[in-house]
Amino acid sequence: MITAPTIIERNPDLHKSEIDGKVVLMSMTNGSYYGLNPTGSKIWELLESPRSIKEVVEKLTELYNISFDDCKKDLLPYLQELISEKLIKTN
């Protein structure tokens, strides 16, 4: 289970490209491509270095004018999906 203090980071084994400002990831392990929407691309950008989920939420609330609680509520399941697909990992 991930929570606000959980530190997350990119999986360094992924290959990344950008197409029309959106991040596209290739996982050799999964043998799959992943296209991130603009918000997902911003999250990927924010994870250039490891960050806590709280830090990511705070940055997204600044960028998208959304409340902390609403952002966290929407972000946690998304991050859990990225972890499940091994696109990001926890420390």
PyMOL commands that set and color helices and strands:
alter all, ss='L'
color gray80, all
select helices_A, chain A and resi 38-46+53-64+68-84
alter helices_A, ss='H'
color red, helices_A
select strands_A, chain A and resi 7-10+15-19+22-27+32-35+51-52+88-90
alter strands_A, ss='S'
color yellow, strands_A
deselect
rebuild
show_as cartoon
